[in-house]
Amino acid sequence: MLNKICRSFSLFMNWFNGICAPVCGIWMMLSALFVLPLSWNDWMPLSIYDPFPFHDVFFTSHFWPGLALLLVNGVPNLIALVFRFKKNMQSWKRWCAIAGLLLIIWTVTELILIPNGISVFYFILGILQLVAAIYMLRSNTDKEVVE
């Protein structure tokens, strides 16, 4: 029962961050390169990055933060999905753990430098994703049916 909950939650996180992080990351990068009708610049001023080291180098637009979001939170979940579809459950579980750990690191960094409520929510999701992956890895039930 708990293993099924962990599998379902992990799969949800793979899809959720596998879609949201690339969409938002690409939107941020495009907002840095083009004038869009609905731009990331309209939602988040660049001054939000002032507490970050090298903000005058990497944070002069939303391009680098968008690329980081895509690579750090999107790509690991997409890689996990590829392994899931290939029915390579051990690799899927490992990539779920990697994705959860990276989400935790990402949100801790945000919470230290630019505290905000949404980062607390994602921090909790990252912890749950990592714990679910570790549980699945330790339960070592590779014979489960891929749903």
DASULFEN-V366840 format. One record per backbone hydrogen bond with DSSP energy under -1.0 kcal/mol. CO is the residue of the C=O (numbers start at 1). NH is the residue of the N-H. E is the energy in kcal/mol with one decimal. If there is no record, write none. Layout:
BEGIN
((CO	NH	E) (CO	NH	E))
END
This chain:
BEGIN
((1	5	-2.0) (2	6	-2.5) (3	7	-2.5) (4	8	-2.6) (5	9	-2.7) (6	10	-2.5) (7	11	-2.4) (8	12	-2.4) (9	13	-2.7) (10	14	-2.4) (11	15	-2.3) (12	16	-3.4) (13	17	-2.6) (14	18	-1.5) (15	19	-1.3) (16	20	-2.9) (17	21	-1.2) (19	23	-2.2) (20	24	-2.9) (21	25	-2.8) (22	26	-2.8) (23	27	-2.3) (24	28	-2.6) (25	29	-2.4) (26	30	-3.0) (27	31	-2.2) (28	32	-1.1) (29	33	-1.1) (30	34	-2.9) (39	42	-1.2) (40	43	-1.2) (40	44	-2.3) (45	48	-1.8) (46	49	-1.9) (47	50	-1.5) (49	52	-2.0) (52	55	-1.2) (54	57	-2.0) (54	58	-2.6) (62	66	-1.9) (63	67	-2.5) (64	68	-2.6) (65	69	-2.5) (66	70	-2.3) (67	71	-2.7) (68	72	-3.3) (69	73	-1.8) (69	74	-1.2) (70	75	-2.2) (74	78	-2.0) (75	79	-2.8) (76	80	-2.1) (77	81	-2.0) (78	82	-2.0) (79	83	-2.1) (80	84	-2.2) (81	85	-2.7) (82	86	-1.8) (83	88	-2.6) (84	87	-1.4) (87	89	-1.2) (88	92	-2.3) (89	93	-2.7) (90	94	-2.1) (91	95	-2.6) (92	96	-2.1) (93	97	-2.1) (94	98	-2.4) (95	99	-2.6) (96	100	-2.3) (97	101	-2.6) (98	102	-2.7) (99	103	-2.1) (100	104	-2.1) (101	105	-2.5) (102	106	-2.6) (103	107	-2.5) (104	108	-2.6) (105	109	-2.2) (106	110	-2.1) (107	111	-3.0) (108	112	-2.1) (109	113	-2.3) (110	114	-3.4) (117	121	-1.7) (118	122	-2.3) (119	123	-2.3) (120	124	-2.1) (121	125	-2.1) (122	126	-2.7) (123	127	-2.3) (124	128	-2.6) (125	129	-2.7) (126	130	-2.5) (127	131	-2.8) (128	132	-2.6) (129	133	-2.1) (130	134	-2.6) (131	135	-2.6) (132	136	-2.5) (133	137	-2.7) (134	138	-2.5) (135	139	-2.2) (136	140	-1.2) (141	144	-1.2))
END
